[in-house]
Amino acid sequence: MTDPSQPWVGWAPPLTPPAQAGLPAARAQQIADAVWDDDPHLCAAIMWEEYAATLPPAPAVASVQTGVQSVSYGAPTPGGELGLALGRAAWHRSFCSVQSVPLEVAPISGEDVPWSRWWTVDPVDPT
């Protein structure tokens, strides 16, 4: 059984055991061992996504039948336990650290400007 004093346990989805239907505690421990020290929110997001993958899909909200055609309408996002698990995973992912590519800016004046060598404009004396 997972030690409840570990910091990631409070961020994890329901764990099996003690919950009846949850993410297996051994699998949660594997995820925590691999990711928790680098990014706790990423760790929690992965756990919630893995838990969501074990849940049944949300049923269609309504269906319409018009003779030949039958259309089912569902919510834009799943509801119930699946929707809550996916929402929790998305919330944790929103806090994940983002890496940015450094922006390089060209010099503003002088011969180092790349477009200064494209063509040369000779001044024309209008008189």
MDTraj code that builds the backbone (N, CA, C; nanometers):
import mdtraj as md
import numpy as np

residues = "MET THR ASP PRO SER GLN PRO TRP VAL GLY TRP ALA PRO PRO LEU THR PRO PRO ALA GLN ALA GLY LEU PRO ALA ALA ARG ALA GLN GLN ILE ALA ASP ALA VAL TRP ASP ASP ASP PRO HIS LEU CYS ALA ALA ILE MET TRP GLU GLU TYR ALA ALA THR LEU PRO PRO ALA PRO ALA VAL ALA SER VAL GLN THR GLY VAL GLN SER VAL SER TYR GLY ALA PRO THR PRO GLY GLY GLU LEU GLY LEU ALA LEU GLY ARG ALA ALA TRP HIS ARG SER PHE CYS SER VAL GLN SER VAL PRO LEU GLU VAL ALA PRO ILE SER GLY GLU ASP VAL PRO TRP SER ARG TRP TRP THR VAL ASP PRO VAL ASP PRO THR".split()
xyz = np.array([
    [0.0839, -0.1181, 0.0000],
    [0.0000, 0.0000, 0.0000],
    [0.0886, 0.1248, 0.0000],
    [0.0381, 0.2307, -0.0601],
    [0.1129, 0.3551, -0.0715],
    [0.1146, 0.4292, 0.0606],
    [0.2288, 0.4844, 0.0932],
    [0.2437, 0.5614, 0.2160],
    [0.1705, 0.6949, 0.2012],
    [0.0657, 0.7213, 0.2794],
    [-0.0113, 0.8454, 0.2639],
    [0.0661, 0.9715, 0.3007],
    [0.1825, 0.9562, 0.3617],
    [0.2600, 1.0750, 0.3985],
    [0.3413, 1.1280, 0.2804],
    [0.3476, 1.0552, 0.1709],
    [0.4198, 1.1032, 0.0530],
    [0.3442, 1.2216, -0.0074],
    [0.4147, 1.3251, -0.0520],
    [0.3471, 1.4468, -0.0964],
    [0.2582, 1.4290, -0.2183],
    [0.2882, 1.3374, -0.3080],
    [0.2100, 1.3225, -0.4303],
    [0.0747, 1.2578, -0.4067],
    [0.0569, 1.1896, -0.2947],
    [-0.0683, 1.1173, -0.2683],
    [-0.1871, 1.2137, -0.2624],
    [-0.1661, 1.3339, -0.2108],
    [-0.2744, 1.4311, -0.2038],
    [-0.3157, 1.4844, -0.3396],
    [-0.2316, 1.4724, -0.4390],
    [-0.2617, 1.5218, -0.5740],
    [-0.3110, 1.4110, -0.6662],
    [-0.3017, 1.2876, -0.6217],
    [-0.3331, 1.1724, -0.7057],
    [-0.4836, 1.1489, -0.7141],
    [-0.5273, 1.0795, -0.8194],
    [-0.6672, 1.0378, -0.8272],
    [-0.6942, 0.9280, -0.7248],
    [-0.8165, 0.8784, -0.7162],
    [-0.8430, 0.7671, -0.6245],
    [-0.7484, 0.6505, -0.6536],
    [-0.6912, 0.5957, -0.5492],
    [-0.5945, 0.4871, -0.5642],
    [-0.6552, 0.3545, -0.5199],
    [-0.6143, 0.2481, -0.5872],
    [-0.6579, 0.1134, -0.5509],
    [-0.5387, 0.0391, -0.4937],
    [-0.5399, -0.0127, -0.3758],
    [-0.6329, 0.0156, -0.2674],
    [-0.6093, 0.1545, -0.2102],
    [-0.6911, 0.2119, -0.1349],
    [-0.8112, 0.1618, -0.0687],
    [-0.9385, 0.1756, -0.1524],
    [-0.9402, 0.2595, -0.2568],
    [-1.0624, 0.2754, -0.3359],
    [-1.0898, 0.1477, -0.4153],
    [-1.2158, 0.1243, -0.4456],
    [-1.2530, 0.0061, -0.5224],
    [-1.2096, 0.0184, -0.6682],
    [-1.2409, 0.1301, -0.7316],
    [-1.2062, 0.1502, -0.8724],
    [-1.1221, 0.2767, -0.8818],
    [-0.9953, 0.2597, -0.8939],
    [-0.9062, 0.3739, -0.9013],
    [-0.7781, 0.3352, -0.9724],
    [-0.6854, 0.4274, -0.9753],
    [-0.5544, 0.4010, -1.0335],
    [-0.4786, 0.3072, -0.9394],
    [-0.4225, 0.1992, -0.9928],
    [-0.3461, 0.1091, -0.9040],
    [-0.2341, 0.1854, -0.8338],
    [-0.2239, 0.1663, -0.7054],
    [-0.1258, 0.2387, -0.6244],
    [0.0173, 0.2129, -0.6719],
    [0.0458, 0.0921, -0.7165],
    [0.1811, 0.0610, -0.7643],
    [0.2136, 0.1423, -0.8899],
    [0.1146, 0.1582, -0.9794],
    [0.1360, 0.2367, -1.1014],
    [0.1536, 0.3842, -1.0661],
    [0.0760, 0.4346, -0.9729],
    [0.0894, 0.5731, -0.9285],
    [0.2277, 0.5968, -0.8683],
    [0.2769, 0.4993, -0.7927],
    [0.4100, 0.5111, -0.7337],
    [0.5168, 0.5159, -0.8425],
    [0.5007, 0.4359, -0.9490],
    [0.5959, 0.4373, -1.0603],
    [0.5987, 0.5751, -1.1276],
    [0.4824, 0.6323, -1.1506],
    [0.4743, 0.7646, -1.2129],
    [0.5391, 0.8689, -1.1227],
    [0.5083, 0.8623, -0.9941],
    [0.5644, 0.9582, -0.8992],
    [0.7169, 0.9465, -0.8927],
    [0.7670, 0.8254, -0.8912],
    [0.9125, 0.8062, -0.8859],
    [0.9805, 0.8641, -1.0098],
    [0.9130, 0.8553, -1.1239],
    [0.9733, 0.9012, -1.2493],
    [0.9627, 1.0521, -1.2700],
    [0.8562, 1.1149, -1.2197],
    [0.8278, 1.2529, -1.2606],
    [0.8176, 1.3531, -1.1459],
    [0.7800, 1.3111, -1.0263],
    [0.7473, 1.4049, -0.9183],
    [0.8571, 1.5066, -0.8896],
    [0.9822, 1.4638, -0.8814],
    [1.0915, 1.5548, -0.8465],
    [1.1155, 1.6609, -0.9536],
    [1.0844, 1.6301, -1.0798],
    [1.1047, 1.7260, -1.1890],
    [0.9899, 1.8254, -1.2005],
    [0.8657, 1.7759, -1.1963],
    [0.7499, 1.8634, -1.2130],
    [0.6281, 1.7988, -1.1478],
    [0.5918, 1.8416, -1.0266],
    [0.4786, 1.7800, -0.9563],
    [0.3466, 1.7897, -1.0330],
    [0.3238, 1.9017, -1.1019],
    [0.1976, 1.9155, -1.1752],
    [0.1921, 1.8195, -1.2935],
    [0.3037, 1.7996, -1.3606],
    [0.3070, 1.7025, -1.4700],
    [0.2811, 1.5627, -1.4164],
    [0.3379, 1.5320, -1.3033],
    [0.3169, 1.4021, -1.2388],
    [0.1683, 1.3806, -1.2107],
    [0.1042, 1.4790, -1.1497],
    [-0.0379, 1.4670, -1.1182],
    [-0.1213, 1.4572, -1.2455],
    [-0.0870, 1.5346, -1.3487],
    [-0.1612, 1.5293, -1.4744],
    [-0.1537, 1.3905, -1.5367],
    [-0.0351, 1.3314, -1.5364],
    [-0.0195, 1.1973, -1.5934],
    [-0.1019, 1.0962, -1.5145],
    [-0.1014, 1.1083, -1.3820],
    [-0.1806, 1.0165, -1.2995],
    [-0.3295, 1.0295, -1.3307],
    [-0.3794, 1.1537, -1.3388],
    [-0.5211, 1.1752, -1.3657],
    [-0.5583, 1.1285, -1.5063],
    [-0.4686, 1.1477, -1.6034],
    [-0.4966, 1.0999, -1.7386],
    [-0.5004, 0.9476, -1.7445],
    [-0.4096, 0.8848, -1.6730],
    [-0.4096, 0.7389, -1.6705],
    [-0.5344, 0.6858, -1.5998],
    [-0.5757, 0.7536, -1.4949],
    [-0.6992, 0.7157, -1.4265],
    [-0.8190, 0.7333, -1.5196],
    [-0.8215, 0.8451, -1.5930],
    [-0.9324, 0.8717, -1.6854],
    [-0.9403, 0.7646, -1.7942],
    [-0.8256, 0.7121, -1.8352],
    [-0.8243, 0.6091, -1.9387],
    [-0.8893, 0.4794, -1.8921],
    [-0.9018, 0.4608, -1.7624],
    [-0.9645, 0.3388, -1.7105],
    [-1.1154, 0.3530, -1.6961],
    [-1.1672, 0.4744, -1.7106],
    [-1.3101, 0.4992, -1.6905],
    [-1.3880, 0.4740, -1.8194],
    [-1.5151, 0.4350, -1.8070],
    [-1.5961, 0.4140, -1.9277],
    [-1.6272, 0.5482, -1.9943],
    [-1.6455, 0.5478, -2.1271],
    [-1.6768, 0.6731, -2.1951],
    [-1.8142, 0.7255, -2.1523],
    [-1.8290, 0.8558, -2.1626],
    [-1.9567, 0.9185, -2.1258],
    [-2.0598, 0.8876, -2.2343],
    [-2.1823, 0.8537, -2.1959],
    [-2.2852, 0.8243, -2.2964],
    [-2.3306, 0.9511, -2.3684],
    [-2.3893, 0.9325, -2.4866],
    [-2.4433, 1.0466, -2.5611],
    [-2.5580, 1.1081, -2.4814],
    [-2.5709, 1.2380, -2.4893],
    [-2.6745, 1.3076, -2.4133],
    [-2.8115, 1.2868, -2.4743],
    [-2.8222, 1.2976, -2.6071],
    [-2.9512, 1.2849, -2.6725],
    [-2.9308, 1.2299, -2.8126],
    [-3.0347, 1.1692, -2.8660],
    [-3.0289, 1.1229, -3.0047],
    [-3.1587, 1.1614, -3.0740],
    [-3.1472, 1.1894, -3.2035],
    [-3.2617, 1.2279, -3.2848],
    [-3.2682, 1.1334, -3.4030],
    [-3.3855, 1.0787, -3.4285],
    [-3.4041, 0.9911, -3.5433],
    [-3.5110, 1.0509, -3.6337],
    [-3.4749, 1.0723, -3.7586],
    [-3.5693, 1.1289, -3.8559],
    [-3.5772, 1.0365, -3.9763],
    [-3.6424, 0.9274, -3.9625],
    [-3.6583, 0.8340, -4.0738],
    [-3.5282, 0.7673, -4.1121],
    [-3.4588, 0.8239, -4.2092],
    [-3.3368, 0.7647, -4.2616],
    [-3.2155, 0.7999, -4.1773],
    [-3.2187, 0.9148, -4.1167],
    [-3.1015, 0.9676, -4.0481],
    [-3.1159, 0.9564, -3.8967],
    [-3.0040, 0.9269, -3.8301],
    [-3.0008, 0.9215, -3.6850],
    [-2.8769, 0.9966, -3.6376],
    [-2.8963, 1.0915, -3.5495],
    [-2.7865, 1.1746, -3.4999],
    [-2.7849, 1.1691, -3.3482],
    [-2.6650, 1.1519, -3.2919],
    [-2.6489, 1.1560, -3.1469],
    [-2.5720, 1.2809, -3.1089],
    [-2.6195, 1.3486, -3.0080],
    [-2.5539, 1.4691, -2.9599],
    [-2.4949, 1.4411, -2.8232],
    [-2.3717, 1.4812, -2.8065],
    [-2.3069, 1.4661, -2.6779],
    [-2.2565, 1.6006, -2.6291],
    [-2.2196, 1.6052, -2.5056],
    [-2.1644, 1.7284, -2.4499],
    [-2.0283, 1.7551, -2.5136],
    [-1.9873, 1.8825, -2.5250],
    [-1.8560, 1.9114, -2.5826],
    [-1.7414, 1.8476, -2.5044],
    [-1.7580, 1.8338, -2.3772],
    [-1.6605, 1.7620, -2.2952],
    [-1.7363, 1.6536, -2.2204],
    [-1.6719, 1.5415, -2.1959],
    [-1.7420, 1.4338, -2.1262],
    [-1.7840, 1.4762, -1.9856],
    [-1.8919, 1.4205, -1.9428],
    [-1.9403, 1.4511, -1.8086],
    [-1.9069, 1.3403, -1.7116],
    [-1.9614, 1.3483, -1.5951],
    [-1.9426, 1.2445, -1.4946],
    [-1.7997, 1.2347, -1.4453],
    [-1.7653, 1.1172, -1.3993],
    [-1.6325, 1.0927, -1.3420],
    [-1.5222, 1.1119, -1.4463],
    [-1.5489, 1.0720, -1.5718],
    [-1.4501, 1.0883, -1.6786],
    [-1.4207, 1.2366, -1.7031],
    [-1.5247, 1.3180, -1.7116],
    [-1.5056, 1.4618, -1.7326],
    [-1.4296, 1.5269, -1.6186],
    [-1.4606, 1.4849, -1.4963],
    [-1.3902, 1.5401, -1.3807],
    [-1.2418, 1.5021, -1.3839],
    [-1.2137, 1.3774, -1.4194],
    [-1.0735, 1.3325, -1.4239],
    [-0.9966, 1.4059, -1.5334],
    [-1.0574, 1.4214, -1.6517],
    [-0.9903, 1.4926, -1.7599],
    [-0.9729, 1.6407, -1.7263],
    [-1.0710, 1.6986, -1.6604],
    [-1.0601, 1.8380, -1.6175],
    [-0.9489, 1.8579, -1.5162],
    [-0.9375, 1.7652, -1.4229],
    [-0.8303, 1.7741, -1.3224],
    [-0.6939, 1.7606, -1.3888],
    [-0.6820, 1.6691, -1.4857],
    [-0.5554, 1.6525, -1.5583],
    [-0.5214, 1.7803, -1.6352],
    [-0.6197, 1.8396, -1.7014],
    [-0.5954, 1.9635, -1.7772],
    [-0.5550, 2.0762, -1.6835],
    [-0.6164, 2.0826, -1.5658],
    [-0.5822, 2.1873, -1.4689],
    [-0.4366, 2.1731, -1.4261],
    [-0.3938, 2.0513, -1.3961],
    [-0.2540, 2.0304, -1.3567],
    [-0.1591, 2.0617, -1.4722],
    [-0.1965, 2.0230, -1.5939],
    [-0.1103, 2.0523, -1.7096],
    [-0.0952, 2.2022, -1.7326],
    [-0.1953, 2.2801, -1.6942],
    [-0.1857, 2.4251, -1.7141],
    [-0.0757, 2.4872, -1.6275],
    [-0.0300, 2.4156, -1.5267],
    [0.0766, 2.4655, -1.4402],
    [0.2138, 2.4096, -1.4767],
    [0.2189, 2.3239, -1.5771],
    [0.3467, 2.2632, -1.6152],
    [0.4418, 2.3701, -1.6659],
    [0.5686, 2.3488, -1.6374],
    [0.6688, 2.4450, -1.6813],
    [0.6777, 2.4428, -1.8333],
    [0.6908, 2.5600, -1.8907],
    [0.6966, 2.5744, -2.0354],
    [0.8354, 2.6238, -2.0728],
    [0.8933, 2.5607, -2.1722],
    [1.0237, 2.6032, -2.2210],
    [1.0022, 2.6914, -2.3424],
    [1.0767, 2.7983, -2.3510],
    [1.0637, 2.8911, -2.4621],
    [1.1927, 2.8928, -2.5425],
    [1.1774, 2.9150, -2.6709],
    [1.2940, 2.9269, -2.7580],
    [1.3418, 3.0708, -2.7507],
    [1.4708, 3.0944, -2.7290],
    [1.5179, 3.2316, -2.7204],
    [1.4983, 3.3047, -2.8529],
    [1.4533, 3.4266, -2.8441],
    [1.4292, 3.5084, -2.9621],
    [1.5558, 3.5838, -2.9966],
    [1.5985, 3.5733, -3.1211],
    [1.7160, 3.6456, -3.1666],
    [1.6705, 3.7624, -3.2523],
    [1.7169, 3.8797, -3.2182],
    [1.6785, 3.9993, -3.2899],
    [1.7978, 4.0480, -3.3715],
    [1.7704, 4.0795, -3.4977],
    [1.8772, 4.1289, -3.5851],
    [1.9135, 4.2713, -3.5454],
    [2.0384, 4.3103, -3.5668],
    [2.0775, 4.4483, -3.5392],
    [1.9929, 4.5444, -3.6238],
    [1.9731, 4.6644, -3.5738],
    [1.8836, 4.7582, -3.6401],
    [1.9519, 4.8378, -3.7508],
    [2.0784, 4.8669, -3.7394],
    [2.1422, 4.9506, -3.8419],
    [2.2776, 4.8949, -3.8802],
    [2.3316, 4.9489, -3.9890],
    [2.4654, 4.9106, -4.0309],
    [2.4642, 4.7980, -4.1321],
    [2.5813, 4.7527, -4.1673],
    [2.5961, 4.6478, -4.2673],
    [2.5552, 4.5102, -4.2148],
    [2.5395, 4.4968, -4.0822],
    [2.5036, 4.3669, -4.0272],
    [2.3571, 4.3309, -4.0501],
    [2.2775, 4.4279, -4.0962],
    [2.1370, 4.4009, -4.1216],
    [2.1285, 4.3129, -4.2466],
    [2.0657, 4.1963, -4.2385],
    [2.0673, 4.1027, -4.3511],
    [2.0090, 4.1617, -4.4795],
    [1.9052, 4.2418, -4.4682],
    [1.8424, 4.2929, -4.5902],
    [1.9200, 4.4075, -4.6544],
    [2.0261, 4.4550, -4.5906],
    [2.1044, 4.5640, -4.6499],
    [2.1842, 4.5156, -4.7701],
    [2.2023, 4.3841, -4.7850],
    [2.2775, 4.3307, -4.8974],
    [2.1866, 4.2781, -5.0088],
    [2.0569, 4.2926, -4.9955],
    [1.9664, 4.2396, -5.0969],
    [1.9797, 4.3159, -5.2283],
    [1.9743, 4.4465, -5.2195],
    [1.9946, 4.5284, -5.3379],
    [2.0479, 4.6632, -5.2954],
    [2.1111, 4.7277, -5.3856],
    [2.1675, 4.8584, -5.3571],
    [2.0880, 4.9618, -5.4344],
    [2.0454, 5.0625, -5.3664],
    [1.9707, 5.1703, -5.4307],
    [2.0637, 5.2886, -5.4432],
    [2.0922, 5.3249, -5.5681],
    [2.1758, 5.4417, -5.5899],
    [2.0868, 5.5642, -5.5928],
    [2.1252, 5.6629, -5.5173],
    [2.0446, 5.7848, -5.5235],
    [2.0517, 5.8469, -5.6622],
    [1.9388, 5.8900, -5.7091],
    [1.9310, 5.9525, -5.8411],
    [1.9078, 6.1002, -5.8205],
    [1.9910, 6.1769, -5.8880],
    [1.9770, 6.3224, -5.8765],
    [1.8637, 6.3655, -5.9697],
    [1.7510, 6.4163, -5.9109],
    [1.6381, 6.4539, -5.9954],
    [1.6642, 6.5801, -6.0805],
    [1.7717, 6.6509, -6.0515],
    [1.7968, 6.7720, -6.1316],
    [1.8969, 6.7498, -6.2388],
])
top = md.Topology()
chain = top.add_chain()
for i, resn in enumerate(residues, 1):
    res = top.add_residue(resn, chain, resSeq=i)
    for name in ("N", "CA", "C"):
        top.add_atom(name, md.element.get_by_symbol(name[0]), res)
traj = md.Trajectory(xyz[None], top)
